[in-house]
């Protein structure tokens, strides 16, 4: 199996949206379609993928604003951890708070669970609560890749002062569920540059491995 991947910043807060798929089957996923659906679909078409699922690391507005339009164009199912449903339902209020135009999105079609497989790219869902109650990370062991959303950043971690955030829970998620993975794995963060797990284990100013 050959996995192809491209990550592009999208939407009003430049969320990192990742398009990932299997070239042998042509099946793929879109992670965090936070805006700019035309740009996302251009990458999908360039990679030659049929998108099966729109997979969300969490339900802050900047990570799912384009979910409805991408779902309309692809027929892909919308996936979210159930503990973030309250945030998904509050999209209009989130948009109002941050001054972002509101566009309705459909309800999720599928509720993600901890250690659920992502079959078309040999991935694994990992529940990493803290930034939000339903925050998820997605690990692809063969490709040494982790899509971490806003849980882990280069030298930093996700904020916990928004709805449902919990600092101690975030630290525990990073230490017990992310820092136990292959330290060579590239980490696609929710915003900004990528890093590696090993770099964060040693040098992250908020959560280190020891």
VEXKENU-537007 format. One record per residue: z, y, x of N, C-alpha, C in turn. Coordinates in steps of 0.001 Angstrom, whole numbers, padded with zeros to 6 digits, always signed. Layout:
ZYXZYXZYX ...
***
This chain:
+000000-001192+000833+000000+000000+000000+000000+001247+000871 -000846+002203+000528-000867+003483+001219-000372+004562+000272 +000683+005240+000677+001241+006312-000135+000702+007645+000352 +000235+008466-000589-000202+009819-000280+000766+010800-000915 +000937+011927-000249+001923+012893-000750+001506+014298-000354 +001736+015216-001278+001610+016635-000950+002676+017403-001705 +003293+018357-001016+004329+019192-001612+003872+020636-001591 +003976+021307-002738+003575+022709-002824+004664+023505-003541 +004883+024757-003143+005838+025604-003870+005188+026132-005147 +005912+026070-006247+005369+026494-007539+006398+027304-008314 +005900+028055-009277+006768+028721-010235+007421+029978-009719 +008208+030621-010570+008801+031925-010252+009799+031878-009103 +010418+030742-008859+011401+030619-007779+010914+029707-006662 +009606+029417-006655+008988+028646-005577+009697+027306-005336 +009860+026574-006414+010375+025202-006341+009356+024315-005627 +009832+023414-004803+008953+022452-004142+008582+021341-005120 +007318+021305-005493+006782+020258-006368+006046+019244-005502 +006371+017966-005654+005760+016917-004842+004905+016016-005718 +003671+015820-005290+002766+014871-005938+002654+013676-005008 +002956+012500-005507+003044+011308-004663+002433+010130-005399 +001670+009294-004669+001075+008156-005343+000567+007092-004395 +000074+006030-005010-000413+004836-004322-001940+004849-004360 -002566+004912-003188-004032+004984-003156-004686+003681-003568 -003979+002566-003464-004559+001280-003843-004704+001152-005350 -003716+001669-006079-003752+001567-007542-004188+002867-008208 -004092+003975-007478-004414+005268-008058-003331+005828-008963 -002177+005174-008994-001081+005620-009850-000186+006592-009086 +000382+007560-009803+001211+008529-009108+002238+009203-009990 +003052+010024-009344+004110+010785-009999+004003+012245-009591 +004505+013112-010450+004746+014508-010093+006245+014742-010179 +006833+015207-009083+008257+015519-009048+008456+017025-009156 +009271+017434-010104+009662+018829-010303+008475+019773-010517 +007745+019608-011623+006673+020543-011961+007256+021854-012497 +007622+022731-011580+008364+023933-011957+007521+025125-012352 +006201+024981-012373+005323+026079-012739+003943+025865-012146 +003041+026811-012389+001685+026780-011831+000987+025441-012082 +000809+025072-013336+000209+023768-013632-001204+023596-013077 -001974+024673-013005-003329+024556-012451-003287+024131-010985 -002352+024691-010240-002220+024336-008826-001790+022877-008674 -000874+022441-009529-000410+021049-009469-001557+020100-009786 -002309+020408-010829-003401+019519-011222-004526+019503-010193 -004707+020594-009482-005714+020607-008423-005355+019607-007330 -004068+019514-006992-003629+018539-005991-003770+017123-006534 -003393+016923-007789-003537+015604-008416-004974+015128-008329 -005895+016005-008647-007313+015646-008616-007801+015414-007193 -007331+016222-006258-007712+016057-004859-007257+014699-004323 -006065+014271-004728-005531+012994-004269-006084+011810-005064 -006773+012088-006176-007380+011034-006966-006383+010153-007694 -005329+010772-008221-004258+010003-008844-004273+010129-010364 -003832+009074-011021-003515+009109-012452-002006+009211-012562 -001523+010311-013088-000092+010561-013116+000567+009794-014265 +001530+008959-013904+002248+008151-014891+003531+008805-015375 +004153+009620-014510+005458+010171-014879+005670+011521-014215 +006344+012402-014939+006834+013670-014412+008335+013484-014219 +008743+013474-012978+010103+013065-012640+010878+014282-012140 +012034+014516-012733+012783+015737-012458+014082+015444-011708 +014294+016216-010635+015552+016065-009903+016719+016604-010715 +016462+017613-011535+017490+018155-012429+016815+019108-013413 +017608+019708-014289+017020+020485-015385+017342+021968-015313 +017364+022538-014112+017322+023991-014020+015887+024445-014264 +015729+025585-014906+014424+026009-015418+013313+025974-014380 +013614+026310-013129+012571+026430-012117+012035+025083-011648 +012607+024002-012153+012144+022670-011773+011375+021963-012889 +011257+022594-014073+010531+021881-015137+009727+022779-016067 +009475+024025-015669+008767+024944-016556+007361+024470-016915 +006698+023733-016017+005332+023281-016293+005267+021869-016861 +006414+021275-017171+006422+019880-017629+005593+019686-018892 +005685+020615-019824+004955+020457-021073+003449+020494-020865 +002973+021432-020059+001536+021560-019847+000986+020392-019043 +001728+019938-018018+001257+018787-017230+001269+017524-018094 +002271+017398-018939+002311+016244-019853+001111+016282-020800 +000776+017467-021304-000358+017596-022217-001662+017170-021532 -001804+017519-020268-003055+017230-019562-003153+015784-019085 -002028+015156-018818-002053+013823-018204-001562+012705-019113 -000777+013045-020136-000158+012023-020962+001018+011334-020295 +001443+011836-019143+002539+011215-018399+003867+011396-019126 +004745+010431-018962+006065+010530-019574+006954+011465-018767 +007814+012181-019460+008747+013123-018858+010075+012411-018628 +010575+012469-017385+011750+011683-017000+012863+012586-016479 +014083+012291-016914+015250+013103-016564+016497+012235-016681 +017523+012562-015883+018802+011871-016073+019476+012400-017339 +020071+011535-018145+020611+011981-019435+021708+013034-019337 +022430+013088-018239+023520+014062-018131+023027+015497-017969 +021723+015678-017765+021167+017028-017710+020436+017422-018994 +020576+016630-020036+019899+016954-021298+020371+018310-021851 +021640+018652-021659+022155+019919-022189+021463+021107-021519 +021089+020965-020246+020369+022024-019555+018917+022097-020022 +018318+020938-020199+016940+020889-020715+016855+021589-022074 +017825+021319-022917+017848+021913-024252+018105+023421-024218 +018656+023903-023114+019012+025325-022993+017971+026106-022195 +016725+025639-022157+015699+026315-021364+015530+027784-021773 +015516+028046-023061+015313+029426-023501+016420+030338-022988 +017673+029857-023041+018790+030647-022539+018714+030824-021026 +018283+029785-020325+018125+029899-018880+017068+030951-018534 +015953+030905-019242+014881+031872-018987+015356+033300-019242 +016114+033470-020303+016629+034796-020633+017545+035309-019528 +018397+034437-019015+019343+034854-017963+018618+035273-016693 +017544+034572-016350+016865+034844-015085+015599+035698-015256 +015353+036176-016480+014226+037059-016703+012877+036397-016533 +012784+035126-016911+011555+034349-016771+010963+034120-018161 +009660+034281-018333+009055+034024-019657+009323+032596-020133 +009639+032475-021401+009996+031175-021976+008782+030487-022573 +008566+029267-022164+007549+028405-022761+008219+027095-023150 +008183+026703-024404+008856+025467-024822+008315+024243-024088 +009177+023258-023902+008772+021991-023301+009200+020852-024229 +008502+019722-024176+008879+018597-025032+010157+017938-024545 +010789+017189-025414+011957+016416-025004+011546+015350-023987 +012470+014961-023103+012169+013862-022180+011806+012582-022931 +010914+011809-022317+010492+010527-022888+011293+009361-022330 +011892+009559-021156+012556+008444-020472+013779+008976-019737 +014889+008250-019885+016133+008644-019208+016291+007844-017917 +016334+008549-016810+016482+007910-015506+017898+007386-015312 +018011+006291-014564+019305+005690-014266+019471+005502-012761 +020706+005480-012315+021006+005240-010902+020462+003876-010477 +019763+003849-009347+019157+002659-008752+017999+002090-009574 +017438+002909-010441+016217+002506-011150+015041+002544-010169 +014178+001519-010160+013031+001537-009245+011919+002458-009739 +011153+002962-008774+009925+003712-009061+008776+002875-008524 +008214+002019-009350+007378+000932-008851+006079+001331-008173 +005450+002423-008575+004123+002673-008018+004163+003162-006581 +005342+003495-006068+005450+003900-004664+006658+003267-003979 +007169+002182-004569+008328+001478-003997+009498+002423-003747 +009794+003248-004741+010891+004197-004622+012127+003755-005377 +013182+004546-005222+014461+004258-005861+015090+005551-006332 +015570+005560-007583+016306+006703-008116+017767+006624-007665 +018311+007741-007217+019705+007796-006783+020380+008959-007513 +021389+008661-008298+022130+009705-009006+023016+010440-008001 +022787+011741-007847+023544+012538-006887+024123+013771-007586 +025086+013583-008472+025626+014710-009235+026365+015701-008339 +026461+016929-008840+027184+017974-008123+026516+019320-008338 +025248+019448-007960+024504+020668-008270+024398+020807-009778 +024072+019714-010445+024184+019578-011896+024734+018170-012162 +025231+017914-013371+025771+016569-013645+024732+015458-013528 +023477+015778-013839+022445+014740-013820+021504+014814-012635 +021888+015508-011589+020995+015636-010435+020644+014263-009864 +019361+014117-009536+018853+012867-008979+018140+013143-007659 +018181+012144-006756+017362+012136-005553+016501+010878-005612 +015390+010896-004883+014442+009784-004947+014075+009356-003530 +014329+008076-003232+014217+007573-001865+013089+006553-001771 +012267+006735-000744+011149+005839-000480+011344+005266+000919 +011978+004087+000973+012421+003526+002244+011260+003248+003193 +010182+002648+002688+009061+002299+003552+008424+003528+004175 +008456+004631+003476+007824+005853+003973+008835+006824+004584 +010099+006402+004659+011151+007228+005245+011112+008639+004648 +011239+008678+003328+011116+009932+002586+012207+010024+001533 +012816+011202+001422+013807+011473+000387+013454+012780-000293 +013271+012728-001612+013098+013937-002418+014471+014267-002987 +015068+015361-002493+016481+015623-002765+016722+016723-003782 +015675+017393-004264+015906+018481-005199+016817+019534-004598 +017724+020071-005407+018631+021108-004929+019976+020540-004487 +020025+019242-004211+021268+018659-003710+021475+018990-002238 +020417+018865-001424+020541+019043+000018+019398+019914+000526 +019750+020877+001393+018775+021774+001992+018880+021730+003507 +017937+022346+004177+018024+022517+005621+019235+023380+005947 +020260+022765+006503+021459+023482+006891+022352+023919+005760 +022068+023481+004550+022836+023962+003403+022853+022917+002298 +023462+023271+001174+023539+022389+000007+023297+023215-001246 +023132+022536-002367+022901+023226-003626+024117+024004-004100 +023863+025095-004782+024950+025898-005344+025622+025136-006476 +026893+025441-006695+027644+024740-007746+028287+025714-008739 +027814+026962-008729+028400+027968-009615+027625+028149-010906 +026611+027304-011132+025880+027339-012394+026404+026255-013322 +025801+026130-014494+026282+025238-015542+026473+023807-015020 +027690+023288-015127+027956+021891-014789+028092+021592-013321 +028036+022610-012456+028154+022361-011028+029558+021946-010627 +029651+021122-009564+030950+020623-009106+030875+020406-007596 +031580+021219-006837+031475+021195-005380+031916+019867-004786 +033050+019361-005219+033545+018103-004644+032610+016942-004978 +032090+016949-006181+031141+015910-006578+029876+015988-005722 +029413+017197-005450+028229+017376-004615+028470+016823-003207 +029587+017166-002611+029906+016671-001270+029960+015144-001254 +030582+014569-002276+030693+013115-002344+029324+012463-002489 +028462+013055-003318+027110+012506-003497+026353+012486-002177 +026452+013574-001425+025730+013670-000158+026291+012671+000845 +027591+012613+000960+028198+011737+001964+028011+010258+001645 +028218+009878+000384+028244+008455+000049+026905+007897-000401 +025997+008767-000848+024734+008254-001382+023496+008693-000597 +023580+009802+000128+022433+010235+000924+022622+009941+002404 +023810+010222+002934+024029+010018+004365+024159+008549+004744 +024072+007655+003782+024051+006216+004082+022622+005699+004232 +021635+006558+003994+020231+006154+004095+019732+006326+005525 +018502+005922+005772+017898+006001+007103+017876+007452+007593 +018517+007717+008705+018612+009089+009181+017267+009653+009649 +016283+008789+009808+014946+009268+010189+014171+009809+008988 +014691+009594+007800+013964+009993+006591+013756+011503+006533 +012538+011890+006194+012231+013294+005924+012808+013659+004565 +013448+014819+004490+014039+015295+003243+013188+016434+002694 +012592+016210+001516+011917+017274+000785+012976+017965-000066 +013261+019196+000262+014304+019939-000438+013730+020611-001684 +014618+021120-002516+014162+021755-003744+013454+023074-003522 +013803+023752-002436+013189+025022-002066+013206+025114-000539 +012187+025740+000019+012195+025970+001448+011735+024789+002272 +011993+024838+003597+011443+023832+004506+012103+022467+004376 +011349+021458+004798+011887+020098+004872+012832+019976+006059 +013589+018878+006067+014480+018574+007173+014502+017056+007324 +015443+016531+008084+015651+015086+008152+017103+014797+007829 +017361+013576+007374+018751+013212+007079+019603+013276+008336 +019056+012816+009454+019822+012839+010695+020232+014245+011091 +019323+015191+010924+019643+016581+011251+020782+017091+010383 +020741+016777+009093+021798+017254+008193+023114+016537+008440 +023060+015241+008739+024283+014507+009059+025046+015160+010210 +024309+015671+011188+024931+016210+012395+025217+017703+012318 +024343+018464+011650+024409+019913+011800+024583+020692+010500 +024555+020042+009346+024703+020783+008091+026066+021475+008070 +026057+022773+007816+027297+023547+007921+028276+023294+006780 +027808+022638+005707+028677+022377+004569+029139+020936+004460 +028250+019987+004740+028588+018559+004624+027989+017818+005814 +028844+017298+006670+028381+016477+007784+028815+015033+007544 +028230+014140+008303+028477+012718+008067+029899+012319+008434 +030504+013013+009376+031874+012665+009804+032751+013899+009725 
***
